[in-house]
Amino acid sequence: MKFPVIEHAVLLRRRNSYSYPAIGLEGQAPNWREITFPSMSMLDAYLTKKLNSSENAEVIHGYIATLFWGHASSADGRDIRARAHGKIRLAYQGQRRTVKGKEQQMRGVLDVGENAVVGHIRSAIEHIHNDRYGSALAELNKLPQIQVAFSSKLCAFISPEKCGVIDSKIAENFPELGFSLRNGYVTDTVTNRESYGEYCLWLQAKATTLNTDANHAQWIDRDGSKNRWRAVDVERALYG
Protein backbone atom coordinates (compact mmCIF):
# COMPACT_ATOMS: atom_id res chain seq x y z
CA MET A 1 0.00 0.00 0.00
CA LYS A 2 1.15 3.52 -0.83
CA PHE A 3 0.05 6.53 1.17
CA PRO A 4 -0.83 10.10 0.15
CA VAL A 5 1.95 12.67 0.37
CA ILE A 6 0.27 15.86 1.56
CA GLU A 7 1.88 18.90 3.14
CA HIS A 8 1.02 19.53 6.77
CA ALA A 9 -0.34 22.98 5.93
CA VAL A 10 -2.76 21.41 3.45
CA LEU A 11 -3.91 18.79 5.95
CA LEU A 12 -4.48 21.50 8.56
CA ARG A 13 -6.46 23.66 6.17
CA ARG A 14 -8.61 20.72 5.08
CA ARG A 15 -9.25 19.60 8.67
CA ASN A 16 -10.21 23.12 9.70
CA SER A 17 -12.70 23.30 6.83
CA TYR A 18 -14.30 19.87 7.45
CA SER A 19 -18.01 20.60 7.52
CA TYR A 20 -19.86 17.28 7.78
CA PRO A 21 -22.81 17.78 10.18
CA ALA A 22 -22.09 17.16 13.87
CA ILE A 23 -25.43 15.50 14.53
CA GLY A 24 -26.51 12.48 16.51
CA LEU A 25 -29.52 11.03 18.26
CA GLU A 26 -30.86 11.27 21.79
CA GLY A 27 -33.81 9.63 23.53
CA GLN A 28 -34.85 5.99 23.74
CA ALA A 29 -35.39 3.36 21.06
CA PRO A 30 -37.19 3.59 18.75
CA ASN A 31 -38.20 7.21 19.43
CA TRP A 32 -34.84 8.87 18.90
CA ARG A 33 -34.56 12.60 18.32
CA GLU A 34 -31.93 14.56 16.46
CA ILE A 35 -29.34 16.40 18.50
CA THR A 36 -26.80 18.86 17.08
CA PHE A 37 -23.42 19.30 18.74
CA PRO A 38 -21.37 22.53 18.75
CA SER A 39 -18.31 20.61 17.56
CA MET A 40 -17.22 17.32 16.04
CA SER A 41 -15.11 16.64 19.13
CA MET A 42 -18.28 16.69 21.25
CA LEU A 43 -20.04 14.31 18.87
CA ASP A 44 -17.01 12.02 18.93
CA ALA A 45 -16.99 11.94 22.74
CA TYR A 46 -20.76 11.29 22.83
CA LEU A 47 -20.65 8.33 20.44
CA THR A 48 -17.39 6.91 21.79
CA LYS A 49 -18.93 6.77 25.26
CA LYS A 50 -22.07 5.04 24.01
CA LEU A 51 -20.31 2.46 21.84
CA ASN A 52 -17.91 1.55 24.65
CA SER A 53 -20.63 1.47 27.32
CA SER A 54 -21.24 -1.54 29.56
CA GLU A 55 -25.00 -1.00 29.03
CA ASN A 56 -26.41 -2.84 26.01
CA ALA A 57 -29.02 -0.17 25.29
CA GLU A 58 -26.31 2.50 25.14
CA VAL A 59 -24.25 0.43 22.69
CA ILE A 60 -27.29 -0.04 20.44
CA HIS A 61 -27.93 3.70 20.67
CA GLY A 62 -24.35 4.37 19.56
CA TYR A 63 -24.70 1.97 16.64
CA ILE A 64 -27.96 3.50 15.40
CA ALA A 65 -26.71 7.07 15.95
CA THR A 66 -23.60 6.30 13.89
CA LEU A 67 -25.79 5.06 11.05
CA PHE A 68 -27.89 8.22 11.28
CA TRP A 69 -24.80 10.43 11.22
CA GLY A 70 -23.35 8.62 8.23
CA HIS A 71 -26.57 8.83 6.20
CA ALA A 72 -27.45 12.44 7.11
CA SER A 73 -25.43 14.14 4.38
CA SER A 74 -24.55 13.14 0.83
CA ALA A 75 -21.01 13.08 -0.58
CA ASP A 76 -21.69 16.43 -2.24
CA GLY A 77 -22.93 17.99 1.01
CA ARG A 78 -26.72 17.79 0.55
CA ASP A 79 -28.85 17.44 3.67
CA ILE A 80 -30.60 14.05 3.44
CA ARG A 81 -31.64 13.55 7.04
CA ALA A 82 -35.15 12.44 6.05
CA ARG A 83 -33.55 9.50 4.25
CA ALA A 84 -31.32 8.88 7.27
CA HIS A 85 -34.37 8.43 9.51
CA GLY A 86 -35.66 5.77 7.14
CA LYS A 87 -32.30 4.02 7.19
CA ILE A 88 -32.20 3.79 10.98
CA ARG A 89 -35.79 2.52 11.17
CA LEU A 90 -34.79 -0.25 8.78
CA ALA A 91 -31.59 -1.01 10.71
CA TYR A 92 -33.47 -1.22 14.00
CA GLN A 93 -36.85 -2.72 13.11
CA GLY A 94 -36.14 -4.53 9.85
CA GLN A 95 -38.62 -4.57 6.98
CA ARG A 96 -40.61 -7.03 4.90
CA ARG A 97 -40.29 -6.74 1.14
CA THR A 98 -41.27 -8.71 -1.94
CA VAL A 99 -38.55 -9.66 -4.44
CA LYS A 100 -39.58 -11.53 -7.58
CA GLY A 101 -42.81 -12.54 -5.92
CA LYS A 102 -41.16 -13.86 -2.77
CA GLU A 103 -41.42 -12.35 0.70
CA GLN A 104 -38.11 -11.45 2.30
CA GLN A 105 -37.15 -9.93 5.63
CA MET A 106 -34.53 -7.20 5.58
CA ARG A 107 -32.97 -7.78 8.97
CA GLY A 108 -32.67 -5.19 11.71
CA VAL A 109 -31.54 -5.20 15.32
CA LEU A 110 -34.85 -6.67 16.48
CA ASP A 111 -34.46 -9.59 14.05
CA VAL A 112 -30.83 -10.34 14.91
CA GLY A 113 -31.26 -9.67 18.62
CA GLU A 114 -29.75 -6.90 20.71
CA ASN A 115 -27.35 -9.29 22.46
CA ALA A 116 -25.92 -10.46 19.14
CA VAL A 117 -25.47 -6.89 17.87
CA VAL A 118 -23.78 -5.78 21.07
CA GLY A 119 -21.62 -8.90 21.00
CA HIS A 120 -20.27 -8.04 17.55
CA ILE A 121 -19.50 -4.48 18.63
CA ARG A 122 -17.72 -5.59 21.79
CA SER A 123 -15.69 -8.13 19.83
CA ALA A 124 -14.69 -5.32 17.47
CA ILE A 125 -13.67 -3.17 20.45
CA GLU A 126 -11.38 -5.97 21.63
CA HIS A 127 -9.85 -6.28 18.16
CA ILE A 128 -9.20 -2.53 18.02
CA HIS A 129 -7.67 -2.60 21.49
CA ASN A 130 -5.23 -5.21 20.18
CA ASP A 131 -4.57 -3.35 16.90
CA ARG A 132 -6.42 -5.91 14.77
CA TYR A 133 -8.29 -3.36 12.68
CA GLY A 134 -9.14 -5.64 9.77
CA SER A 135 -10.64 -8.16 12.19
CA ALA A 136 -12.70 -5.38 13.79
CA LEU A 137 -14.02 -4.45 10.36
CA ALA A 138 -14.94 -8.07 9.62
CA GLU A 139 -16.81 -8.34 12.93
CA LEU A 140 -18.78 -5.15 12.35
CA ASN A 141 -19.67 -6.19 8.80
CA LYS A 142 -21.93 -8.82 10.43
CA LEU A 143 -24.25 -6.09 11.75
CA PRO A 144 -27.58 -5.36 10.03
CA GLN A 145 -27.70 -2.96 7.09
CA ILE A 146 -24.04 -1.95 6.93
CA GLN A 147 -21.03 -2.61 4.72
CA VAL A 148 -17.35 -1.68 4.94
CA ALA A 149 -17.74 2.10 4.92
CA PHE A 150 -20.19 2.12 7.82
CA SER A 151 -18.22 -0.52 9.70
CA SER A 152 -15.23 1.81 9.49
CA LYS A 153 -17.39 4.68 10.78
CA LEU A 154 -18.15 2.56 13.83
CA CYS A 155 -14.43 1.83 14.25
CA ALA A 156 -13.68 5.56 14.09
CA PHE A 157 -16.21 6.40 16.80
CA ILE A 158 -15.18 3.41 18.94
CA SER A 159 -11.59 4.70 18.92
CA PRO A 160 -10.94 8.07 17.24
CA GLU A 161 -7.31 7.85 18.36
CA LYS A 162 -6.72 4.67 16.37
CA CYS A 163 -9.19 4.49 13.49
CA GLY A 164 -10.62 6.46 10.60
CA VAL A 165 -13.30 6.01 7.96
CA ILE A 166 -12.66 4.48 4.57
CA ASP A 167 -15.46 5.21 2.13
CA SER A 168 -15.83 5.53 -1.62
CA LYS A 169 -14.94 9.25 -1.62
CA ILE A 170 -11.56 8.69 0.05
CA ALA A 171 -10.90 5.48 -1.91
CA GLU A 172 -11.59 7.25 -5.21
CA ASN A 173 -9.71 10.45 -4.38
CA PHE A 174 -6.67 8.55 -3.10
CA PRO A 175 -6.36 5.45 -5.32
CA GLU A 176 -2.81 4.90 -4.03
CA LEU A 177 -4.42 3.51 -0.85
CA GLY A 178 -5.40 0.51 -2.97
CA PHE A 179 -8.98 -0.08 -1.80
CA SER A 180 -11.13 -1.87 -4.37
CA LEU A 181 -14.69 -0.74 -5.09
CA ARG A 182 -17.70 -2.33 -6.72
CA ASN A 183 -20.74 -0.34 -7.83
CA GLY A 184 -19.43 2.68 -5.92
CA TYR A 185 -18.84 0.90 -2.60
CA VAL A 186 -15.70 -0.32 -0.85
CA THR A 187 -15.90 -4.10 -1.08
CA ASP A 188 -15.73 -6.54 1.82
CA THR A 189 -12.63 -8.52 0.81
CA VAL A 190 -9.69 -9.92 2.73
CA THR A 191 -7.38 -7.54 0.87
CA ASN A 192 -9.48 -4.49 1.74
CA ARG A 193 -9.66 -5.54 5.39
CA GLU A 194 -5.89 -5.97 5.49
CA SER A 195 -5.50 -2.59 3.79
CA TYR A 196 -7.75 -1.03 6.41
CA GLY A 197 -5.34 -2.19 9.11
CA GLU A 198 -2.41 -0.55 7.30
CA TYR A 199 -4.49 2.57 6.70
CA CYS A 200 -5.30 2.94 10.42
CA LEU A 201 -1.62 2.57 11.34
CA TRP A 202 -0.72 5.24 8.78
CA LEU A 203 -3.40 7.59 10.13
CA GLN A 204 -1.99 7.12 13.63
CA ALA A 205 1.58 7.75 12.48
CA LYS A 206 0.58 10.86 10.54
CA ALA A 207 -1.30 12.20 13.59
CA THR A 208 1.81 11.69 15.72
CA THR A 209 3.94 13.54 13.17
CA LEU A 210 1.50 16.44 12.99
CA ASN A 211 1.37 16.70 16.78
CA THR A 212 5.15 17.21 16.86
CA ASP A 213 5.03 19.95 14.20
CA ALA A 214 4.77 23.19 16.17
CA ASN A 215 3.29 25.08 13.23
CA HIS A 216 0.51 22.58 12.52
CA ALA A 217 -0.02 20.71 15.79
CA GLN A 218 -3.52 22.02 16.51
CA TRP A 219 -6.57 22.08 14.29
CA ILE A 220 -9.57 24.29 15.04
CA ASP A 221 -13.02 22.76 15.55
CA ARG A 222 -16.19 24.58 14.51
CA ASP A 223 -16.73 25.91 18.04
CA GLY A 224 -13.30 27.56 17.96
CA SER A 225 -11.59 25.03 20.22
CA LYS A 226 -8.04 23.94 19.38
CA ASN A 227 -7.31 20.24 19.34
CA ARG A 228 -4.45 17.79 18.89
CA TRP A 229 -4.51 15.38 16.00
CA ARG A 230 -5.96 11.86 16.20
CA ALA A 231 -6.21 9.21 13.50
CA VAL A 232 -9.78 10.26 12.73
CA ASP A 233 -8.71 13.89 12.24
CA VAL A 234 -6.20 12.91 9.58
CA GLU A 235 -8.96 10.92 7.85
CA ARG A 236 -11.30 13.91 8.01
CA ALA A 237 -8.60 16.05 6.43
CA LEU A 238 -8.48 13.54 3.57
CA TYR A 239 -12.27 13.64 3.27
CA GLY A 240 -12.17 17.44 3.09
C-alpha positions in Angstrom: 0.0 0.0 0.0 1.1 3.5 -0.8 0.0 6.5 1.2 -0.8 10.1 0.1 2.0 12.7 0.4 0.3 15.9 1.6 1.9 18.9 3.1 1.0 19.5 6.8 -0.3 23.0 5.9 -2.8 21.4 3.5 -3.9 18.8 6.0 -4.5 21.5 8.6 -6.5 23.7 6.2 -8.6 20.7 5.1 -9.2 19.6 8.7 -10.2 23.1 9.7 -12.7 23.3 6.8 -14.3 19.9 7.4 -18.0 20.6 7.5 -19.9 17.3 7.8 -22.8 17.8 10.2 -22.1 17.2 13.9 -25.4 15.5 14.5 -26.5 12.5 16.5 -29.5 11.0 18.3 -30.9 11.3 21.8 -33.8 9.6 23.5 -34.8 6.0 23.7 -35.4 3.4 21.1 -37.2 3.6 18.8 -38.2 7.2 19.4 -34.8 8.9 18.9 -34.6 12.6 18.3 -31.9 14.6 16.5 -29.3 16.4 18.5 -26.8 18.9 17.1 -23.4 19.3 18.7 -21.4 22.5 18.8 -18.3 20.6 17.6 -17.2 17.3 16.0 -15.1 16.6 19.1 -18.3 16.7 21.2 -20.0 14.3 18.9 -17.0 12.0 18.9 -17.0 11.9 22.7 -20.8 11.3 22.8 -20.6 8.3 20.4 -17.4 6.9 21.8 -18.9 6.8 25.3 -22.1 5.0 24.0 -20.3 2.5 21.8 -17.9 1.5 24.6 -20.6 1.5 27.3 -21.2 -1.5 29.6 -25.0 -1.0 29.0 -26.4 -2.8 26.0 -29.0 -0.2 25.3 -26.3 2.5 25.1 -24.3 0.4 22.7 -27.3 0.0 20.4 -27.9 3.7 20.7 -24.3 4.4 19.6 -24.7 2.0 16.6 -28.0 3.5 15.4 -26.7 7.1 15.9 -23.6 6.3 13.9 -25.8 5.1 11.0 -27.9 8.2 11.3 -24.8 10.4 11.2 -23.4 8.6 8.2 -26.6 8.8 6.2 -27.4 12.4 7.1 -25.4 14.1 4.4 -24.5 13.1 0.8 -21.0 13.1 -0.6 -21.7 16.4 -2.2 -22.9 18.0 1.0 -26.7 17.8 0.6 -28.9 17.4 3.7 -30.6 14.0 3.4 -31.6 13.6 7.0 -35.2 12.4 6.0 -33.6 9.5 4.2 -31.3 8.9 7.3 -34.4 8.4 9.5 -35.7 5.8 7.1 -32.3 4.0 7.2 -32.2 3.8 11.0 -35.8 2.5 11.2 -34.8 -0.3 8.8 -31.6 -1.0 10.7 -33.5 -1.2 14.0 -36.9 -2.7 13.1 -36.1 -4.5 9.8 -38.6 -4.6 7.0 -40.6 -7.0 4.9 -40.3 -6.7 1.1 -41.3 -8.7 -1.9 -38.6 -9.7 -4.4 -39.6 -11.5 -7.6 -42.8 -12.5 -5.9 -41.2 -13.9 -2.8 -41.4 -12.4 0.7 -38.1 -11.4 2.3 -37.2 -9.9 5.6 -34.5 -7.2 5.6 -33.0 -7.8 9.0 -32.7 -5.2 11.7 -31.5 -5.2 15.3 -34.8 -6.7 16.5 -34.5 -9.6 14.0 -30.8 -10.3 14.9 -31.3 -9.7 18.6 -29.7 -6.9 20.7 -27.4 -9.3 22.5 -25.9 -10.5 19.1 -25.5 -6.9 17.9 -23.8 -5.8 21.1 -21.6 -8.9 21.0 -20.3 -8.0 17.5 -19.5 -4.5 18.6 -17.7 -5.6 21.8 -15.7 -8.1 19.8 -14.7 -5.3 17.5 -13.7 -3.2 20.4 -11.4 -6.0 21.6 -9.8 -6.3 18.2 -9.2 -2.5 18.0 -7.7 -2.6 21.5 -5.2 -5.2 20.2 -4.6 -3.3 16.9 -6.4 -5.9 14.8 -8.3 -3.4 12.7 -9.1 -5.6 9.8 -10.6 -8.2 12.2 -12.7 -5.4 13.8 -14.0 -4.5 10.4 -14.9 -8.1 9.6 -16.8 -8.3 12.9 -18.8 -5.1 12.4 -19.7 -6.2 8.8 -21.9 -8.8 10.4 -24.3 -6.1 11.8 -27.6 -5.4 10.0 -27.7 -3.0 7.1 -24.0 -1.9 6.9 -21.0 -2.6 4.7 -17.3 -1.7 4.9 -17.7 2.1 4.9 -20.2 2.1 7.8 -18.2 -0.5 9.7 -15.2 1.8 9.5 -17.4 4.7 10.8 -18.2 2.6 13.8 -14.4 1.8 14.3 -13.7 5.6 14.1 -16.2 6.4 16.8 -15.2 3.4 18.9 -11.6 4.7 18.9 -10.9 8.1 17.2 -7.3 7.9 18.4 -6.7 4.7 16.4 -9.2 4.5 13.5 -10.6 6.5 10.6 -13.3 6.0 8.0 -12.7 4.5 4.6 -15.5 5.2 2.1 -15.8 5.5 -1.6 -14.9 9.2 -1.6 -11.6 8.7 0.0 -10.9 5.5 -1.9 -11.6 7.2 -5.2 -9.7 10.5 -4.4 -6.7 8.6 -3.1 -6.4 5.5 -5.3 -2.8 4.9 -4.0 -4.4 3.5 -0.9 -5.4 0.5 -3.0 -9.0 -0.1 -1.8 -11.1 -1.9 -4.4 -14.7 -0.7 -5.1 -17.7 -2.3 -6.7 -20.7 -0.3 -7.8 -19.4 2.7 -5.9 -18.8 0.9 -2.6 -15.7 -0.3 -0.8 -15.9 -4.1 -1.1 -15.7 -6.5 1.8 -12.6 -8.5 0.8 -9.7 -9.9 2.7 -7.4 -7.5 0.9 -9.5 -4.5 1.7 -9.7 -5.5 5.4 -5.9 -6.0 5.5 -5.5 -2.6 3.8 -7.7 -1.0 6.4 -5.3 -2.2 9.1 -2.4 -0.6 7.3 -4.5 2.6 6.7 -5.3 2.9 10.4 -1.6 2.6 11.3 -0.7 5.2 8.8 -3.4 7.6 10.1 -2.0 7.1 13.6 1.6 7.8 12.5 0.6 10.9 10.5 -1.3 12.2 13.6 1.8 11.7 15.7 3.9 13.5 13.2 1.5 16.4 13.0 1.4 16.7 16.8 5.1 17.2 16.9 5.0 19.9 14.2 4.8 23.2 16.2 3.3 25.1 13.2 0.5 22.6 12.5 0.0 20.7 15.8 -3.5 22.0 16.5 -6.6 22.1 14.3 -9.6 24.3 15.0 -13.0 22.8 15.5 -16.2 24.6 14.5 -16.7 25.9 18.0 -13.3 27.6 18.0 -11.6 25.0 20.2 -8.0 23.9 19.4 -7.3 20.2 19.3 -4.4 17.8 18.9 -4.5 15.4 16.0 -6.0 11.9 16.2 -6.2 9.2 13.5 -9.8 10.3 12.7 -8.7 13.9 12.2 -6.2 12.9 9.6 -9.0 10.9 7.9 -11.3 13.9 8.0 -8.6 16.1 6.4 -8.5 13.5 3.6 -12.3 13.6 3.3 -12.2 17.4 3.1 
